[in-house]
Amino acid sequence: MRNISFVLLLAACGVESTQQPDRLVRPTHEGGMEEVLASFELERLASDGPMVQGTEERFLVHATEGARPIVSASGGELTWEGDELVWRLPEADRATLSLSVGGDLAGTSEPSEFSFMLIAVDADATGVVFEDEVGSVGDCALDVDSSDVPHIVYRENEHEQLWYAYWDGTEWLHELVDGPGFNTGDFIVPYEPAMLVDDNGVVHVAYYRDGGELMYAKRTVAGVWSLEVVDDDAYGAYGVAIQRDPDNNDRLTIGATVWHWLNGYSYYVPAVAYKSAGSWTVENAYGTLSNYRIFRGMEILDDGTTVVAYGDDYGYAATWDATNGWSDDGYIGSNLTNQYQPVDMDHSGDNVAMMHADYLLWSDDAGVTWTSSRVHPFQDTLYNAGQQVAGVRIVDDLPVVAFLDDNTLEFATVGDRDYWDYSIADTEVDYDVLGFDVDSTGELHACYAKAGELWFY
């Protein structure tokens, strides 16, 4: 939805002015020069919700014919992208845009100033995200974007639907992504989806449908969803991951488990799918067919090296790079005991972290060799197929861990003499669901199920 705002106020402007590039502008009035003073209309694109501090807003500037706007702001950053004015909002309660007249009508009118109230994204987001009146909430995935706005995808168990929620600064807003429908969709499997929000605010989601389809869903900044089948022979019972490859023009890459049929037998193989020239290509990350090699997790490093964790009764890793293609790095430890359970991964430079249930695996050479550290005591209740029960992020080159200890959500950070420092976030968590991320200030966040409800911390 587009809003048109036209509010004339007086305010001081502290951001350096930027003049719109030479382009046609749509007139808002008709008439000769001697009859018309220059005027502007400011059209906000893509959203009708609150304006949130630190986020990016886009506008069209409609001006009287012959008037070229020269724009300044009370704070934040201004840039032009084609005909769109892009404003990174300041950290302030109120902000203004000032439009002065340039071009043929320069000097014919006073500047127009548009004033906006801004809200902060703060701890008010903590608490219940979604309460299902007839059923319960299943697995969730969390991504806190570059503006520290939290985004969540989650499964609604009663109707086996996939939903998306984001915090608009005052409340959680929800949108249906996929599920059963009339001549469309299908049931969503009860295992964790994967999500990323790119720097442009576009949401990317990977998940499984019940019919064996590996799916990709995309939400534009205008709030429009589109769905694609990535592979129709996926083994949709376990983990999935989605990332962008910075060494390949940020192309989307999805990690999952796929089926292979040979001589009447089925085999499971970890694979990656990447989108190029508008279509998906699926490659095996493990070259030999075996009864089962289950995809566990994926991390793409800055140089494009792709690290894939997989397992049978033990844990293994494979890597891909542009020189050697796929290499099976082999055994990385018996700590990844449950072959079906996904792991969470992160990287910073050549440091790669992998968190599985009660163990943290760490590599400082881009996934070639690994060490392991115990984070908390082993518990049988943590080992449920397809459920991610621990998360990891690397902050200042050190791991930060979230994990579930029975019904308690805890965080662990590296403290004095490299021992773990623990903190408790919640003690009434449904033990089989967890999404984890860290915002730009270092604050820890999680999504999880609690008494059948979806919560955000």
C-alpha positions in Angstrom: 0.0 0.0 0.0 1.2 3.5 -0.8 0.6 6.6 1.4 0.8 10.2 0.3 1.8 12.6 2.9 1.9 16.4 2.5 2.7 18.2 5.8 4.3 21.6 5.9 6.4 22.3 9.1 9.5 24.2 10.1 12.5 22.3 11.4 16.3 22.4 11.3 17.9 19.9 8.9 21.4 18.5 9.7 22.0 16.0 6.8 23.8 17.4 3.8 21.5 18.2 0.9 21.3 15.9 -2.1 19.8 17.0 -5.4 17.7 14.6 -7.4 19.5 13.4 -10.6 18.3 14.7 -13.9 15.1 12.9 -14.6 11.5 13.6 -15.5 9.2 14.4 -12.5 5.4 14.1 -12.5 3.6 17.5 -12.2 1.2 18.1 -9.4 -0.3 21.3 -10.8 -1.0 22.7 -14.2 -0.4 26.3 -15.3 2.2 28.8 -16.4 5.2 29.9 -14.4 3.7 33.2 -13.4 0.6 31.4 -12.0 2.2 28.4 -10.2 4.6 28.2 -7.2 6.7 25.1 -6.9 5.2 22.4 -4.7 6.0 18.8 -3.7 4.2 15.7 -2.7 6.1 13.0 -0.8 4.9 9.4 -1.4 6.0 6.7 1.0 6.5 3.3 -0.7 5.9 -0.3 0.5 4.4 0.3 4.0 1.7 2.0 5.9 2.9 1.0 9.4 4.9 3.0 11.9 8.3 4.4 10.9 11.0 2.6 13.0 14.3 4.2 14.1 17.3 3.0 12.2 15.3 1.3 9.4 15.2 2.2 5.7 12.3 4.0 4.1 11.7 4.8 0.4 9.8 7.6 -1.1 8.8 9.1 -4.5 9.0 12.9 -4.7 6.4 14.4 -7.0 7.1 17.9 -7.9 5.7 20.7 -10.0 6.9 20.4 -13.6 10.3 22.1 -13.9 11.1 21.9 -10.2 13.9 19.6 -9.2 13.9 18.8 -5.5 17.0 19.3 -3.4 16.5 17.1 -0.3 18.0 17.3 3.2 17.1 15.6 6.5 17.3 16.2 10.2 19.3 13.0 10.6 20.1 9.7 9.1 21.4 9.0 5.6 19.9 10.0 2.2 20.6 8.5 -1.2 18.9 8.3 -4.6 18.2 4.9 -6.3 16.7 5.7 -9.6 13.5 7.7 -9.0 13.4 6.5 -5.3 14.6 8.6 -2.4 16.1 6.2 0.2 16.3 7.4 3.8 18.0 5.5 6.6 16.1 6.9 9.5 18.0 8.4 12.5 17.8 7.3 16.1 15.3 10.0 17.1 11.7 10.4 18.2 11.0 12.8 15.3 12.6 13.4 12.0 12.1 15.8 9.1 12.8 15.9 5.4 13.3 19.3 3.7 12.7 19.8 0.0 14.1 22.9 -1.6 13.4 24.0 -5.2 16.0 23.5 -7.9 15.9 23.5 -11.6 13.9 25.9 -13.7 11.7 27.0 -10.7 14.6 27.6 -8.3 13.9 30.4 -5.8 10.1 30.5 -6.5 9.0 28.9 -3.3 10.0 28.3 0.3 11.3 24.9 1.3 8.7 22.2 2.1 9.4 20.2 5.3 7.8 16.9 6.1 7.8 15.7 9.7 7.5 12.1 10.9 7.2 10.5 14.3 9.6 7.6 14.8 9.4 4.6 17.1 12.1 2.5 18.6 12.5 -1.3 18.4 13.0 -2.2 22.0 12.3 -4.8 24.6 8.5 -4.4 24.0 8.9 -7.1 21.4 9.7 -9.6 24.1 6.9 -12.0 25.0 4.1 -13.8 23.2 4.4 -13.5 19.4 1.5 -15.8 18.5 -1.1 -17.7 20.5 -3.0 -20.5 18.7 -6.5 -20.8 20.1 -7.0 -24.3 18.7 -3.6 -25.9 18.5 0.0 -25.2 19.2 3.1 -23.6 17.6 5.9 -25.8 16.3 9.4 -25.1 15.1 10.6 -21.5 14.4 13.5 -19.8 12.8 14.7 -16.3 13.7 16.7 -13.6 11.9 17.4 -10.1 13.4 18.0 -7.9 10.4 20.7 -5.2 9.9 18.3 -2.7 11.5 17.8 -4.9 14.6 14.2 -5.7 13.6 13.3 -9.4 14.4 11.7 -11.7 11.8 10.4 -15.1 12.6 9.0 -18.0 10.5 7.1 -20.7 12.4 4.8 -23.7 11.9 1.2 -23.6 13.1 0.7 -27.2 14.1 -3.1 -27.5 14.1 -3.4 -26.7 10.4 0.2 -27.5 9.4 0.8 -24.1 8.0 3.9 -21.9 7.7 3.6 -18.4 9.0 5.9 -15.3 9.0 5.9 -12.6 11.7 7.9 -9.4 12.1 8.0 -6.6 14.8 6.8 -3.3 13.4 7.9 -1.4 16.5 4.6 -1.6 18.3 3.2 -5.1 17.6 3.9 -8.4 15.9 2.4 -8.7 12.4 1.7 -12.1 10.8 1.4 -13.3 7.2 0.6 -16.8 5.9 3.5 -18.2 3.8 2.3 -21.7 2.8 0.0 -24.5 3.8 -2.9 -26.5 2.6 -5.3 -24.7 0.2 -7.8 -25.0 -2.6 -5.8 -26.3 -5.6 -2.7 -24.9 -4.0 -0.1 -25.6 -1.3 0.4 -28.6 0.9 0.9 -29.5 4.6 4.2 -28.3 6.1 6.4 -30.9 7.7 6.9 -30.4 11.5 10.6 -29.6 11.4 12.4 -26.3 11.5 12.4 -24.0 8.5 15.3 -21.7 7.6 15.2 -18.0 7.0 17.4 -15.0 6.1 16.6 -11.4 5.6 19.0 -9.7 3.2 20.3 -6.1 3.4 17.4 -4.9 1.2 14.8 -6.2 3.5 13.8 -9.1 1.3 12.8 -12.3 3.3 14.0 -15.7 2.0 12.7 -19.0 3.5 13.5 -22.6 2.9 11.3 -25.5 4.2 9.8 -28.8 3.3 6.3 -29.7 2.2 4.7 -33.0 3.3 4.7 -34.3 -0.3 8.6 -34.4 -0.4 9.1 -31.0 -1.9 11.9 -28.7 -0.9 10.5 -25.2 -1.1 11.7 -21.7 -1.4 9.6 -18.7 -0.4 10.4 -15.0 -1.1 8.8 -11.9 0.4 9.5 -8.6 -1.3 9.8 -5.3 0.6 6.3 -4.6 -0.7 5.0 -7.6 1.2 4.4 -9.9 -1.8 5.1 -13.6 -1.4 6.2 -16.0 -4.2 6.8 -19.7 -3.8 9.1 -22.1 -5.8 9.7 -25.8 -5.8 13.5 -26.3 -5.5 13.4 -30.1 -5.6 10.5 -32.6 -5.6 12.5 -35.5 -4.3 13.7 -34.0 -1.0 13.7 -36.0 2.3 11.6 -33.6 4.2 12.1 -34.9 7.7 15.2 -33.2 8.9 17.3 -30.0 8.7 17.4 -27.3 6.0 19.5 -24.2 5.6 19.5 -21.1 3.4 22.3 -18.6 2.8 23.7 -16.2 0.3 27.1 -16.9 -1.4 29.1 -13.7 -1.3 31.7 -15.0 -3.8 29.0 -15.8 -6.4 27.1 -12.5 -6.6 25.2 -13.3 -3.4 23.3 -16.2 -5.1 20.9 -18.1 -2.9 22.0 -21.5 -1.7 19.9 -24.0 0.1 21.1 -27.1 2.0 18.9 -30.1 2.5 18.6 -33.9 2.3 17.5 -35.4 -1.0 16.4 -38.9 -2.2 18.1 -41.1 -4.7 16.7 -44.3 -6.0 19.0 -47.2 -7.2 18.0 -50.8 -7.9 14.8 -50.4 -6.0 16.4 -48.9 -2.9 16.2 -45.4 -1.6 19.3 -43.5 -0.4 19.6 -40.2 1.4 22.3 -37.7 0.4 23.2 -34.2 1.8 22.9 -31.7 -1.1 23.0 -28.0 -1.9 20.7 -26.2 -4.3 21.7 -22.9 -5.8 19.7 -20.5 -8.0 21.4 -19.3 -11.2 19.9 -17.7 -14.3 16.4 -18.1 -12.8 16.5 -21.9 -12.1 17.6 -24.2 -9.3 20.6 -26.6 -9.6 20.9 -29.4 -7.0 24.4 -30.9 -6.3 25.3 -33.8 -4.0 27.6 -32.7 -1.2 28.5 -36.3 -0.6 29.4 -38.3 -3.7 28.8 -41.9 -2.6 25.3 -43.4 -2.2 24.8 -44.9 1.2 21.7 -45.9 3.2 21.6 -42.5 4.8 23.7 -39.4 4.9 21.5 -36.8 6.5 22.1 -33.1 6.0 22.7 -31.4 9.3 23.8 -27.8 8.6 25.6 -25.4 6.2 27.8 -22.3 6.4 29.1 -20.3 3.4 32.3 -18.4 4.1 33.3 -15.0 2.8 35.4 -16.5 -0.1 32.5 -18.8 -1.2 33.8 -21.9 0.6 30.8 -24.0 1.6 30.9 -26.2 4.7 28.2 -28.8 5.0 27.7 -30.9 8.1 26.1 -34.3 7.7 25.8 -37.5 9.6 24.8 -41.1 9.9 25.7 -42.5 13.4 28.5 -40.0 13.6 29.3 -36.5 12.4 31.0 -35.6 9.1 31.7 -32.5 7.1 32.2 -31.8 3.4 33.5 -28.6 1.9 33.3 -26.9 -1.5 35.6 -24.3 -3.0 36.1 -22.9 -6.5 39.4 -24.7 -7.0 38.7 -28.2 -5.8 35.0 -28.5 -6.0 33.5 -30.9 -3.3 35.9 -32.5 -0.9 34.8 -34.9 1.8 36.6 -33.8 5.0 35.2 -36.9 6.7 34.8 -37.6 10.4 34.5 -34.6 12.7 33.5 -36.5 15.9 31.1 -38.8 17.6 29.6 -35.8 19.3 27.0 -35.4 16.6 25.4 -38.5 17.9 21.9 -38.1 16.5 22.2 -38.3 12.7 18.8 -36.7 12.2 19.1 -33.6 14.3 20.1 -30.3 12.6 23.0 -28.2 13.8 23.3 -24.5 13.9 26.4 -22.9 12.3 28.1 -19.5 12.0 31.4 -18.1 10.8 33.7 -15.1 11.2 36.6 -15.1 8.8 38.0 -18.7 8.8 36.5 -19.4 12.2 33.5 -21.8 11.9 31.2 -22.8 14.8 28.8 -25.7 14.8 26.4 -26.3 17.8 24.7 -29.6 18.2 22.6 -30.3 21.4 25.3 -30.2 24.1 28.5 -29.9 22.1 30.1 -26.9 20.3 32.5 -27.8 17.4 35.0 -25.2 16.4 37.2 -24.8 13.4 39.8 -22.0 12.9 40.9 -23.2 9.4 37.6 -22.9 7.4 36.2 -26.3 8.4 39.2 -28.5 7.7 40.0 -29.5 11.3 37.7 -29.3 14.3 37.8 -29.2 18.1 34.9 -29.8 20.5 33.8 -28.3 23.7 31.0 -29.5 26.1 28.6 -26.7 26.9 26.1 -28.5 29.2 25.2 -31.9 30.4 23.8 -34.5 28.0 20.1 -35.2 28.2 18.1 -37.8 26.2 15.2 -35.4 26.0 17.2 -33.1 23.7 17.6 -35.6 21.0 14.5 -35.5 18.9 14.7 -36.0 15.1 14.6 -32.8 13.1 14.5 -30.4 16.1 17.2 -27.8 16.6 17.7 -27.4 20.3 20.8 -25.3 20.3 22.1 -22.2 18.4 25.5 -20.5 18.0 26.8 -17.1 16.7 30.3 -15.7 16.6 30.7 -12.3 18.3 34.1 -10.7 18.4 35.7 -14.0 17.3 34.2 -15.9 20.2 31.2 -18.3 20.3 27.9 -17.3 21.9 25.6 -20.2 22.5 21.9 -20.8 23.2 20.7 -24.2 24.3 17.7 -25.9 25.9 18.3 -27.8 29.2 15.0 -29.7 29.6 12.5 -26.8 29.7 15.1 -24.0 30.4 16.5 -21.7 27.8 20.0 -20.7 28.6 22.8 -18.6 27.0 26.5 -19.3 27.3 29.3 -16.9 26.6 33.1 -17.2 27.0 34.2 -15.8 30.3 37.2 -15.6 32.6 39.9 -18.1 31.7 37.7 -19.2 28.7 35.2 -20.9 31.0 31.5 -20.6 30.1 29.4 -18.0 31.7 25.7 -19.0 31.9 22.5 -16.9 32.0 18.9 -18.1 32.1 16.3 -16.6 29.7 13.2 -18.7 30.5 12.4 -21.8 32.5 9.1 -22.9 30.9 10.2 -23.7 27.3 8.8 -26.5 25.1 12.1 -28.4 24.8 12.1 -29.1 21.1 12.0 -25.7 19.4 14.6 -22.9 19.2 15.7 -20.1 16.9 18.7 -17.9 17.9 20.3 -14.7 16.8 22.4 -11.7 18.0 21.6 -8.1 17.1 24.1 -5.3 16.2 24.5 -4.3 19.9 25.4 -7.8 21.0 22.0 -8.5 22.6 20.9 -12.1 22.5 17.5 -13.1 21.1 15.6 -16.3 20.7 12.3 -17.6 19.4 10.8 -20.7 21.0 7.5 -22.4 22.0 6.1 -22.1 25.5 2.9 -23.9 26.4 2.1 -24.1 22.7 2.6 -20.4 22.2 5.3 -18.7 20.1 7.6 -16.5 22.2 10.4 -14.0 21.5 13.2 -13.1 23.9 
